[in-house]
Amino acid sequence: MAEEVVSKDQFNEFVKRMEQGFHHADQRHNDLLAAMNQRFEQVDRRFDQMDQQRQEDRQMMMQQFQQVNQQRQEDRQMMMQQFQQVDQRFNQVDQRIAQHETRLVSMENWMRTTFVTLGIVAVGVAAQLFYMLLLFGLKPPTP
């Protein structure tokens, strides 16, 4: 296998391209983190909206309880129907919260996978660079 001798300028150009590649990967990583943070903020806002809606539903239900205490038996039957509707609404809210929790876990797993992949790529690039240094006959500095 014939070894190719490269000039210092060529080697410096190679190093510059590698640094640009690392910078691009770092920028992409930062962009992904910003996008994930934005998604987390959207989920937080949605949870706040759901909590506010739940509180409003709860206040409305309490007003209905006061009215039901003053009405006759027919009104009490209507109240039971409203309880069922409220229970359905709470079940829907619980299902949505469970969906959001599942999404958050999925995003967390994806984020971990991304970090591991980036780590493996960085180690691979460093190993390739070290191999190329040795291949070109350049020795690491000795103390």
Phi and psi in radians as a Rosetta constraint file:
Dihedral C 1 N 2 CA 2 C 2 CIRCULARHARMONIC -1.444 0.35
Dihedral N 2 CA 2 C 2 N 3 CIRCULARHARMONIC 2.330 0.35
Dihedral C 2 N 3 CA 3 C 3 CIRCULARHARMONIC -1.562 0.35
Dihedral N 3 CA 3 C 3 N 4 CIRCULARHARMONIC 2.383 0.35
Dihedral C 3 N 4 CA 4 C 4 CIRCULARHARMONIC -1.688 0.35
Dihedral N 4 CA 4 C 4 N 5 CIRCULARHARMONIC 2.319 0.35
Dihedral C 4 N 5 CA 5 C 5 CIRCULARHARMONIC -1.641 0.35
Dihedral N 5 CA 5 C 5 N 6 CIRCULARHARMONIC 2.255 0.35
Dihedral C 5 N 6 CA 6 C 6 CIRCULARHARMONIC -1.959 0.35
Dihedral N 6 CA 6 C 6 N 7 CIRCULARHARMONIC 2.635 0.35
Dihedral C 6 N 7 CA 7 C 7 CIRCULARHARMONIC -1.352 0.35
Dihedral N 7 CA 7 C 7 N 8 CIRCULARHARMONIC 2.881 0.35
Dihedral C 7 N 8 CA 8 C 8 CIRCULARHARMONIC -1.096 0.35
Dihedral N 8 CA 8 C 8 N 9 CIRCULARHARMONIC -0.639 0.35
Dihedral C 8 N 9 CA 9 C 9 CIRCULARHARMONIC -1.125 0.35
Dihedral N 9 CA 9 C 9 N 10 CIRCULARHARMONIC -0.725 0.35
Dihedral C 9 N 10 CA 10 C 10 CIRCULARHARMONIC -1.122 0.35
Dihedral N 10 CA 10 C 10 N 11 CIRCULARHARMONIC -0.746 0.35
Dihedral C 10 N 11 CA 11 C 11 CIRCULARHARMONIC -1.124 0.35
Dihedral N 11 CA 11 C 11 N 12 CIRCULARHARMONIC -0.749 0.35
Dihedral C 11 N 12 CA 12 C 12 CIRCULARHARMONIC -1.097 0.35
Dihedral N 12 CA 12 C 12 N 13 CIRCULARHARMONIC -0.665 0.35
Dihedral C 12 N 13 CA 13 C 13 CIRCULARHARMONIC -1.100 0.35
Dihedral N 13 CA 13 C 13 N 14 CIRCULARHARMONIC -0.729 0.35
Dihedral C 13 N 14 CA 14 C 14 CIRCULARHARMONIC -1.072 0.35
Dihedral N 14 CA 14 C 14 N 15 CIRCULARHARMONIC -0.799 0.35
Dihedral C 14 N 15 CA 15 C 15 CIRCULARHARMONIC -1.093 0.35
Dihedral N 15 CA 15 C 15 N 16 CIRCULARHARMONIC -0.709 0.35
Dihedral C 15 N 16 CA 16 C 16 CIRCULARHARMONIC -1.081 0.35
Dihedral N 16 CA 16 C 16 N 17 CIRCULARHARMONIC -0.755 0.35
Dihedral C 16 N 17 CA 17 C 17 CIRCULARHARMONIC -1.121 0.35
Dihedral N 17 CA 17 C 17 N 18 CIRCULARHARMONIC -0.685 0.35
Dihedral C 17 N 18 CA 18 C 18 CIRCULARHARMONIC -1.108 0.35
Dihedral N 18 CA 18 C 18 N 19 CIRCULARHARMONIC -0.741 0.35
Dihedral C 18 N 19 CA 19 C 19 CIRCULARHARMONIC -1.117 0.35
Dihedral N 19 CA 19 C 19 N 20 CIRCULARHARMONIC -0.676 0.35
Dihedral C 19 N 20 CA 20 C 20 CIRCULARHARMONIC -1.120 0.35
Dihedral N 20 CA 20 C 20 N 21 CIRCULARHARMONIC -0.685 0.35
Dihedral C 20 N 21 CA 21 C 21 CIRCULARHARMONIC -1.090 0.35
Dihedral N 21 CA 21 C 21 N 22 CIRCULARHARMONIC -0.758 0.35
Dihedral C 21 N 22 CA 22 C 22 CIRCULARHARMONIC -1.121 0.35
Dihedral N 22 CA 22 C 22 N 23 CIRCULARHARMONIC -0.698 0.35
Dihedral C 22 N 23 CA 23 C 23 CIRCULARHARMONIC -1.098 0.35
Dihedral N 23 CA 23 C 23 N 24 CIRCULARHARMONIC -0.729 0.35
Dihedral C 23 N 24 CA 24 C 24 CIRCULARHARMONIC -1.103 0.35
Dihedral N 24 CA 24 C 24 N 25 CIRCULARHARMONIC -0.760 0.35
Dihedral C 24 N 25 CA 25 C 25 CIRCULARHARMONIC -1.109 0.35
Dihedral N 25 CA 25 C 25 N 26 CIRCULARHARMONIC -0.706 0.35
Dihedral C 25 N 26 CA 26 C 26 CIRCULARHARMONIC -1.131 0.35
Dihedral N 26 CA 26 C 26 N 27 CIRCULARHARMONIC -0.711 0.35
Dihedral C 26 N 27 CA 27 C 27 CIRCULARHARMONIC -1.108 0.35
Dihedral N 27 CA 27 C 27 N 28 CIRCULARHARMONIC -0.754 0.35
Dihedral C 27 N 28 CA 28 C 28 CIRCULARHARMONIC -1.085 0.35
Dihedral N 28 CA 28 C 28 N 29 CIRCULARHARMONIC -0.732 0.35
Dihedral C 28 N 29 CA 29 C 29 CIRCULARHARMONIC -1.056 0.35
Dihedral N 29 CA 29 C 29 N 30 CIRCULARHARMONIC -0.784 0.35
Dihedral C 29 N 30 CA 30 C 30 CIRCULARHARMONIC -1.113 0.35
Dihedral N 30 CA 30 C 30 N 31 CIRCULARHARMONIC -0.682 0.35
Dihedral C 30 N 31 CA 31 C 31 CIRCULARHARMONIC -1.099 0.35
Dihedral N 31 CA 31 C 31 N 32 CIRCULARHARMONIC -0.730 0.35
Dihedral C 31 N 32 CA 32 C 32 CIRCULARHARMONIC -1.123 0.35
Dihedral N 32 CA 32 C 32 N 33 CIRCULARHARMONIC -0.732 0.35
Dihedral C 32 N 33 CA 33 C 33 CIRCULARHARMONIC -1.092 0.35
Dihedral N 33 CA 33 C 33 N 34 CIRCULARHARMONIC -0.714 0.35
Dihedral C 33 N 34 CA 34 C 34 CIRCULARHARMONIC -1.115 0.35
Dihedral N 34 CA 34 C 34 N 35 CIRCULARHARMONIC -0.730 0.35
Dihedral C 34 N 35 CA 35 C 35 CIRCULARHARMONIC -1.125 0.35
Dihedral N 35 CA 35 C 35 N 36 CIRCULARHARMONIC -0.714 0.35
Dihedral C 35 N 36 CA 36 C 36 CIRCULARHARMONIC -1.156 0.35
Dihedral N 36 CA 36 C 36 N 37 CIRCULARHARMONIC -0.710 0.35
Dihedral C 36 N 37 CA 37 C 37 CIRCULARHARMONIC -1.089 0.35
Dihedral N 37 CA 37 C 37 N 38 CIRCULARHARMONIC -0.674 0.35
Dihedral C 37 N 38 CA 38 C 38 CIRCULARHARMONIC -1.109 0.35
Dihedral N 38 CA 38 C 38 N 39 CIRCULARHARMONIC -0.741 0.35
Dihedral C 38 N 39 CA 39 C 39 CIRCULARHARMONIC -1.107 0.35
Dihedral N 39 CA 39 C 39 N 40 CIRCULARHARMONIC -0.713 0.35
Dihedral C 39 N 40 CA 40 C 40 CIRCULARHARMONIC -1.088 0.35
Dihedral N 40 CA 40 C 40 N 41 CIRCULARHARMONIC -0.692 0.35
Dihedral C 40 N 41 CA 41 C 41 CIRCULARHARMONIC -1.138 0.35
Dihedral N 41 CA 41 C 41 N 42 CIRCULARHARMONIC -0.667 0.35
Dihedral C 41 N 42 CA 42 C 42 CIRCULARHARMONIC -1.115 0.35
Dihedral N 42 CA 42 C 42 N 43 CIRCULARHARMONIC -0.738 0.35
Dihedral C 42 N 43 CA 43 C 43 CIRCULARHARMONIC -1.123 0.35
Dihedral N 43 CA 43 C 43 N 44 CIRCULARHARMONIC -0.727 0.35
Dihedral C 43 N 44 CA 44 C 44 CIRCULARHARMONIC -1.067 0.35
Dihedral N 44 CA 44 C 44 N 45 CIRCULARHARMONIC -0.743 0.35
Dihedral C 44 N 45 CA 45 C 45 CIRCULARHARMONIC -1.098 0.35
Dihedral N 45 CA 45 C 45 N 46 CIRCULARHARMONIC -0.712 0.35
Dihedral C 45 N 46 CA 46 C 46 CIRCULARHARMONIC -1.124 0.35
Dihedral N 46 CA 46 C 46 N 47 CIRCULARHARMONIC -0.717 0.35
Dihedral C 46 N 47 CA 47 C 47 CIRCULARHARMONIC -1.082 0.35
Dihedral N 47 CA 47 C 47 N 48 CIRCULARHARMONIC -0.716 0.35
Dihedral C 47 N 48 CA 48 C 48 CIRCULARHARMONIC -1.097 0.35
Dihedral N 48 CA 48 C 48 N 49 CIRCULARHARMONIC -0.725 0.35
Dihedral C 48 N 49 CA 49 C 49 CIRCULARHARMONIC -1.103 0.35
Dihedral N 49 CA 49 C 49 N 50 CIRCULARHARMONIC -0.746 0.35
Dihedral C 49 N 50 CA 50 C 50 CIRCULARHARMONIC -1.140 0.35
Dihedral N 50 CA 50 C 50 N 51 CIRCULARHARMONIC -0.682 0.35
Dihedral C 50 N 51 CA 51 C 51 CIRCULARHARMONIC -1.138 0.35
Dihedral N 51 CA 51 C 51 N 52 CIRCULARHARMONIC -0.740 0.35
Dihedral C 51 N 52 CA 52 C 52 CIRCULARHARMONIC -1.088 0.35
Dihedral N 52 CA 52 C 52 N 53 CIRCULARHARMONIC -0.765 0.35
Dihedral C 52 N 53 CA 53 C 53 CIRCULARHARMONIC -1.089 0.35
Dihedral N 53 CA 53 C 53 N 54 CIRCULARHARMONIC -0.703 0.35
Dihedral C 53 N 54 CA 54 C 54 CIRCULARHARMONIC -1.129 0.35
Dihedral N 54 CA 54 C 54 N 55 CIRCULARHARMONIC -0.709 0.35
Dihedral C 54 N 55 CA 55 C 55 CIRCULARHARMONIC -1.146 0.35
Dihedral N 55 CA 55 C 55 N 56 CIRCULARHARMONIC -0.709 0.35
Dihedral C 55 N 56 CA 56 C 56 CIRCULARHARMONIC -1.120 0.35
Dihedral N 56 CA 56 C 56 N 57 CIRCULARHARMONIC -0.730 0.35
Dihedral C 56 N 57 CA 57 C 57 CIRCULARHARMONIC -1.074 0.35
Dihedral N 57 CA 57 C 57 N 58 CIRCULARHARMONIC -0.695 0.35
Dihedral C 57 N 58 CA 58 C 58 CIRCULARHARMONIC -1.150 0.35
Dihedral N 58 CA 58 C 58 N 59 CIRCULARHARMONIC -0.740 0.35
Dihedral C 58 N 59 CA 59 C 59 CIRCULARHARMONIC -1.101 0.35
Dihedral N 59 CA 59 C 59 N 60 CIRCULARHARMONIC -0.736 0.35
Dihedral C 59 N 60 CA 60 C 60 CIRCULARHARMONIC -1.094 0.35
Dihedral N 60 CA 60 C 60 N 61 CIRCULARHARMONIC -0.699 0.35
Dihedral C 60 N 61 CA 61 C 61 CIRCULARHARMONIC -1.120 0.35
Dihedral N 61 CA 61 C 61 N 62 CIRCULARHARMONIC -0.690 0.35
Dihedral C 61 N 62 CA 62 C 62 CIRCULARHARMONIC -1.138 0.35
Dihedral N 62 CA 62 C 62 N 63 CIRCULARHARMONIC -0.671 0.35
Dihedral C 62 N 63 CA 63 C 63 CIRCULARHARMONIC -1.103 0.35
Dihedral N 63 CA 63 C 63 N 64 CIRCULARHARMONIC -0.703 0.35
Dihedral C 63 N 64 CA 64 C 64 CIRCULARHARMONIC -1.151 0.35
Dihedral N 64 CA 64 C 64 N 65 CIRCULARHARMONIC -0.610 0.35
Dihedral C 64 N 65 CA 65 C 65 CIRCULARHARMONIC -1.061 0.35
Dihedral N 65 CA 65 C 65 N 66 CIRCULARHARMONIC -0.736 0.35
Dihedral C 65 N 66 CA 66 C 66 CIRCULARHARMONIC -1.121 0.35
Dihedral N 66 CA 66 C 66 N 67 CIRCULARHARMONIC -0.693 0.35
Dihedral C 66 N 67 CA 67 C 67 CIRCULARHARMONIC -1.184 0.35
Dihedral N 67 CA 67 C 67 N 68 CIRCULARHARMONIC -0.683 0.35
Dihedral C 67 N 68 CA 68 C 68 CIRCULARHARMONIC -1.130 0.35
Dihedral N 68 CA 68 C 68 N 69 CIRCULARHARMONIC -0.635 0.35
Dihedral C 68 N 69 CA 69 C 69 CIRCULARHARMONIC -1.083 0.35
Dihedral N 69 CA 69 C 69 N 70 CIRCULARHARMONIC -0.394 0.35
Dihedral C 69 N 70 CA 70 C 70 CIRCULARHARMONIC -1.717 0.35
Dihedral N 70 CA 70 C 70 N 71 CIRCULARHARMONIC -0.144 0.35
Dihedral C 70 N 71 CA 71 C 71 CIRCULARHARMONIC -1.735 0.35
Dihedral N 71 CA 71 C 71 N 72 CIRCULARHARMONIC 3.030 0.35
Dihedral C 71 N 72 CA 72 C 72 CIRCULARHARMONIC -1.444 0.35
Dihedral N 72 CA 72 C 72 N 73 CIRCULARHARMONIC -3.021 0.35
Dihedral C 72 N 73 CA 73 C 73 CIRCULARHARMONIC -1.063 0.35
Dihedral N 73 CA 73 C 73 N 74 CIRCULARHARMONIC -0.660 0.35
Dihedral C 73 N 74 CA 74 C 74 CIRCULARHARMONIC -1.057 0.35
Dihedral N 74 CA 74 C 74 N 75 CIRCULARHARMONIC -0.711 0.35
Dihedral C 74 N 75 CA 75 C 75 CIRCULARHARMONIC -1.142 0.35
Dihedral N 75 CA 75 C 75 N 76 CIRCULARHARMONIC -0.584 0.35
Dihedral C 75 N 76 CA 76 C 76 CIRCULARHARMONIC -1.162 0.35
Dihedral N 76 CA 76 C 76 N 77 CIRCULARHARMONIC -0.642 0.35
Dihedral C 76 N 77 CA 77 C 77 CIRCULARHARMONIC -1.133 0.35
Dihedral N 77 CA 77 C 77 N 78 CIRCULARHARMONIC -0.683 0.35
Dihedral C 77 N 78 CA 78 C 78 CIRCULARHARMONIC -1.089 0.35
Dihedral N 78 CA 78 C 78 N 79 CIRCULARHARMONIC -0.665 0.35
Dihedral C 78 N 79 CA 79 C 79 CIRCULARHARMONIC -1.071 0.35
Dihedral N 79 CA 79 C 79 N 80 CIRCULARHARMONIC -0.707 0.35
Dihedral C 79 N 80 CA 80 C 80 CIRCULARHARMONIC -1.091 0.35
Dihedral N 80 CA 80 C 80 N 81 CIRCULARHARMONIC -0.671 0.35
Dihedral C 80 N 81 CA 81 C 81 CIRCULARHARMONIC -1.107 0.35
Dihedral N 81 CA 81 C 81 N 82 CIRCULARHARMONIC -0.704 0.35
Dihedral C 81 N 82 CA 82 C 82 CIRCULARHARMONIC -1.152 0.35
Dihedral N 82 CA 82 C 82 N 83 CIRCULARHARMONIC -0.624 0.35
Dihedral C 82 N 83 CA 83 C 83 CIRCULARHARMONIC -1.031 0.35
Dihedral N 83 CA 83 C 83 N 84 CIRCULARHARMONIC -0.755 0.35
Dihedral C 83 N 84 CA 84 C 84 CIRCULARHARMONIC -1.082 0.35
Dihedral N 84 CA 84 C 84 N 85 CIRCULARHARMONIC -0.718 0.35
Dihedral C 84 N 85 CA 85 C 85 CIRCULARHARMONIC -1.117 0.35
Dihedral N 85 CA 85 C 85 N 86 CIRCULARHARMONIC -0.719 0.35
Dihedral C 85 N 86 CA 86 C 86 CIRCULARHARMONIC -1.136 0.35
Dihedral N 86 CA 86 C 86 N 87 CIRCULARHARMONIC -0.727 0.35
Dihedral C 86 N 87 CA 87 C 87 CIRCULARHARMONIC -1.053 0.35
Dihedral N 87 CA 87 C 87 N 88 CIRCULARHARMONIC -0.719 0.35
Dihedral C 87 N 88 CA 88 C 88 CIRCULARHARMONIC -1.082 0.35
Dihedral N 88 CA 88 C 88 N 89 CIRCULARHARMONIC -0.724 0.35
Dihedral C 88 N 89 CA 89 C 89 CIRCULARHARMONIC -1.105 0.35
Dihedral N 89 CA 89 C 89 N 90 CIRCULARHARMONIC -0.766 0.35
Dihedral C 89 N 90 CA 90 C 90 CIRCULARHARMONIC -1.102 0.35
Dihedral N 90 CA 90 C 90 N 91 CIRCULARHARMONIC -0.691 0.35
Dihedral C 90 N 91 CA 91 C 91 CIRCULARHARMONIC -1.085 0.35
Dihedral N 91 CA 91 C 91 N 92 CIRCULARHARMONIC -0.692 0.35
Dihedral C 91 N 92 CA 92 C 92 CIRCULARHARMONIC -1.122 0.35
Dihedral N 92 CA 92 C 92 N 93 CIRCULARHARMONIC -0.731 0.35
Dihedral C 92 N 93 CA 93 C 93 CIRCULARHARMONIC -1.111 0.35
Dihedral N 93 CA 93 C 93 N 94 CIRCULARHARMONIC -0.759 0.35
Dihedral C 93 N 94 CA 94 C 94 CIRCULARHARMONIC -1.061 0.35
Dihedral N 94 CA 94 C 94 N 95 CIRCULARHARMONIC -0.715 0.35
Dihedral C 94 N 95 CA 95 C 95 CIRCULARHARMONIC -1.114 0.35
Dihedral N 95 CA 95 C 95 N 96 CIRCULARHARMONIC -0.719 0.35
Dihedral C 95 N 96 CA 96 C 96 CIRCULARHARMONIC -1.156 0.35
Dihedral N 96 CA 96 C 96 N 97 CIRCULARHARMONIC -0.694 0.35
Dihedral C 96 N 97 CA 97 C 97 CIRCULARHARMONIC -1.096 0.35
Dihedral N 97 CA 97 C 97 N 98 CIRCULARHARMONIC -0.751 0.35
Dihedral C 97 N 98 CA 98 C 98 CIRCULARHARMONIC -1.078 0.35
Dihedral N 98 CA 98 C 98 N 99 CIRCULARHARMONIC -0.686 0.35
Dihedral C 98 N 99 CA 99 C 99 CIRCULARHARMONIC -1.103 0.35
Dihedral N 99 CA 99 C 99 N 100 CIRCULARHARMONIC -0.746 0.35
Dihedral C 99 N 100 CA 100 C 100 CIRCULARHARMONIC -1.146 0.35
Dihedral N 100 CA 100 C 100 N 101 CIRCULARHARMONIC -0.682 0.35
Dihedral C 100 N 101 CA 101 C 101 CIRCULARHARMONIC -1.092 0.35
Dihedral N 101 CA 101 C 101 N 102 CIRCULARHARMONIC -0.723 0.35
Dihedral C 101 N 102 CA 102 C 102 CIRCULARHARMONIC -1.083 0.35
Dihedral N 102 CA 102 C 102 N 103 CIRCULARHARMONIC -0.747 0.35
Dihedral C 102 N 103 CA 103 C 103 CIRCULARHARMONIC -1.106 0.35
Dihedral N 103 CA 103 C 103 N 104 CIRCULARHARMONIC -0.718 0.35
Dihedral C 103 N 104 CA 104 C 104 CIRCULARHARMONIC -1.109 0.35
Dihedral N 104 CA 104 C 104 N 105 CIRCULARHARMONIC -0.734 0.35
Dihedral C 104 N 105 CA 105 C 105 CIRCULARHARMONIC -1.102 0.35
Dihedral N 105 CA 105 C 105 N 106 CIRCULARHARMONIC -0.737 0.35
Dihedral C 105 N 106 CA 106 C 106 CIRCULARHARMONIC -1.082 0.35
Dihedral N 106 CA 106 C 106 N 107 CIRCULARHARMONIC -0.760 0.35
Dihedral C 106 N 107 CA 107 C 107 CIRCULARHARMONIC -1.141 0.35
Dihedral N 107 CA 107 C 107 N 108 CIRCULARHARMONIC -0.653 0.35
Dihedral C 107 N 108 CA 108 C 108 CIRCULARHARMONIC -1.126 0.35
Dihedral N 108 CA 108 C 108 N 109 CIRCULARHARMONIC -0.764 0.35
Dihedral C 108 N 109 CA 109 C 109 CIRCULARHARMONIC -1.112 0.35
Dihedral N 109 CA 109 C 109 N 110 CIRCULARHARMONIC -0.710 0.35
Dihedral C 109 N 110 CA 110 C 110 CIRCULARHARMONIC -1.105 0.35
Dihedral N 110 CA 110 C 110 N 111 CIRCULARHARMONIC -0.710 0.35
Dihedral C 110 N 111 CA 111 C 111 CIRCULARHARMONIC -1.118 0.35
Dihedral N 111 CA 111 C 111 N 112 CIRCULARHARMONIC -0.754 0.35
Dihedral C 111 N 112 CA 112 C 112 CIRCULARHARMONIC -1.075 0.35
Dihedral N 112 CA 112 C 112 N 113 CIRCULARHARMONIC -0.772 0.35
Dihedral C 112 N 113 CA 113 C 113 CIRCULARHARMONIC -1.059 0.35
Dihedral N 113 CA 113 C 113 N 114 CIRCULARHARMONIC -0.723 0.35
Dihedral C 113 N 114 CA 114 C 114 CIRCULARHARMONIC -1.102 0.35
Dihedral N 114 CA 114 C 114 N 115 CIRCULARHARMONIC -0.768 0.35
Dihedral C 114 N 115 CA 115 C 115 CIRCULARHARMONIC -1.132 0.35
Dihedral N 115 CA 115 C 115 N 116 CIRCULARHARMONIC -0.729 0.35
Dihedral C 115 N 116 CA 116 C 116 CIRCULARHARMONIC -1.103 0.35
Dihedral N 116 CA 116 C 116 N 117 CIRCULARHARMONIC -0.768 0.35
Dihedral C 116 N 117 CA 117 C 117 CIRCULARHARMONIC -1.076 0.35
Dihedral N 117 CA 117 C 117 N 118 CIRCULARHARMONIC -0.781 0.35
Dihedral C 117 N 118 CA 118 C 118 CIRCULARHARMONIC -1.087 0.35
Dihedral N 118 CA 118 C 118 N 119 CIRCULARHARMONIC -0.665 0.35
Dihedral C 118 N 119 CA 119 C 119 CIRCULARHARMONIC -1.110 0.35
Dihedral N 119 CA 119 C 119 N 120 CIRCULARHARMONIC -0.782 0.35
Dihedral C 119 N 120 CA 120 C 120 CIRCULARHARMONIC -1.109 0.35
Dihedral N 120 CA 120 C 120 N 121 CIRCULARHARMONIC -0.747 0.35
Dihedral C 120 N 121 CA 121 C 121 CIRCULARHARMONIC -1.091 0.35
Dihedral N 121 CA 121 C 121 N 122 CIRCULARHARMONIC -0.754 0.35
Dihedral C 121 N 122 CA 122 C 122 CIRCULARHARMONIC -1.091 0.35
Dihedral N 122 CA 122 C 122 N 123 CIRCULARHARMONIC -0.745 0.35
Dihedral C 122 N 123 CA 123 C 123 CIRCULARHARMONIC -1.124 0.35
Dihedral N 123 CA 123 C 123 N 124 CIRCULARHARMONIC -0.725 0.35
Dihedral C 123 N 124 CA 124 C 124 CIRCULARHARMONIC -1.101 0.35
Dihedral N 124 CA 124 C 124 N 125 CIRCULARHARMONIC -0.744 0.35
Dihedral C 124 N 125 CA 125 C 125 CIRCULARHARMONIC -1.144 0.35
Dihedral N 125 CA 125 C 125 N 126 CIRCULARHARMONIC -0.728 0.35
Dihedral C 125 N 126 CA 126 C 126 CIRCULARHARMONIC -1.114 0.35
Dihedral N 126 CA 126 C 126 N 127 CIRCULARHARMONIC -0.726 0.35
Dihedral C 126 N 127 CA 127 C 127 CIRCULARHARMONIC -1.129 0.35
Dihedral N 127 CA 127 C 127 N 128 CIRCULARHARMONIC -0.731 0.35
Dihedral C 127 N 128 CA 128 C 128 CIRCULARHARMONIC -1.106 0.35
Dihedral N 128 CA 128 C 128 N 129 CIRCULARHARMONIC -0.733 0.35
Dihedral C 128 N 129 CA 129 C 129 CIRCULARHARMONIC -1.100 0.35
Dihedral N 129 CA 129 C 129 N 130 CIRCULARHARMONIC -0.783 0.35
Dihedral C 129 N 130 CA 130 C 130 CIRCULARHARMONIC -1.076 0.35
Dihedral N 130 CA 130 C 130 N 131 CIRCULARHARMONIC -0.754 0.35
Dihedral C 130 N 131 CA 131 C 131 CIRCULARHARMONIC -1.068 0.35
Dihedral N 131 CA 131 C 131 N 132 CIRCULARHARMONIC -0.737 0.35
Dihedral C 131 N 132 CA 132 C 132 CIRCULARHARMONIC -1.170 0.35
Dihedral N 132 CA 132 C 132 N 133 CIRCULARHARMONIC -0.648 0.35
Dihedral C 132 N 133 CA 133 C 133 CIRCULARHARMONIC -1.065 0.35
Dihedral N 133 CA 133 C 133 N 134 CIRCULARHARMONIC -0.791 0.35
Dihedral C 133 N 134 CA 134 C 134 CIRCULARHARMONIC -1.176 0.35
Dihedral N 134 CA 134 C 134 N 135 CIRCULARHARMONIC -0.647 0.35
Dihedral C 134 N 135 CA 135 C 135 CIRCULARHARMONIC -1.113 0.35
Dihedral N 135 CA 135 C 135 N 136 CIRCULARHARMONIC -0.679 0.35
Dihedral C 135 N 136 CA 136 C 136 CIRCULARHARMONIC -1.434 0.35
Dihedral N 136 CA 136 C 136 N 137 CIRCULARHARMONIC 0.053 0.35
Dihedral C 136 N 137 CA 137 C 137 CIRCULARHARMONIC 1.459 0.35
Dihedral N 137 CA 137 C 137 N 138 CIRCULARHARMONIC 0.189 0.35
Dihedral C 137 N 138 CA 138 C 138 CIRCULARHARMONIC -1.530 0.35
Dihedral N 138 CA 138 C 138 N 139 CIRCULARHARMONIC 2.304 0.35
Dihedral C 138 N 139 CA 139 C 139 CIRCULARHARMONIC -1.775 0.35
Dihedral N 139 CA 139 C 139 N 140 CIRCULARHARMONIC 2.492 0.35
Dihedral C 139 N 140 CA 140 C 140 CIRCULARHARMONIC -1.118 0.35
Dihedral N 140 CA 140 C 140 N 141 CIRCULARHARMONIC 2.627 0.35
Dihedral C 140 N 141 CA 141 C 141 CIRCULARHARMONIC -1.090 0.35
Dihedral N 141 CA 141 C 141 N 142 CIRCULARHARMONIC 2.453 0.35
Dihedral C 141 N 142 CA 142 C 142 CIRCULARHARMONIC -1.851 0.35
Dihedral N 142 CA 142 C 142 N 143 CIRCULARHARMONIC 2.505 0.35
